[in-house]
Amino acid sequence: MQAHDHSTPETPPVPAGDATSRRAWWVFGGFAAIGLVLIALEHRAHLLGWLPWLFLGACLLMHVFMHGGHGGASRKGDDK
């Protein structure tokens, strides 16, 4: 039978998953940014055609969600 060395190393190994995961997200983000720029440049006419509708939709959403306090059940002064 051989004797095995069961001593622990002096410095614990650094988990490589965190650094690899972070690097993978940076690479993915870079490719996604390049892809979005290329799509925007190639389809500029289509995007500019949708721009007025996006503006009107943003106005509608702001009107719905930013006027939250107007229709309450009770108002100050109506406590009679």
Long-range contacts (C-beta under 8 A, 24 or more apart in sequence): none
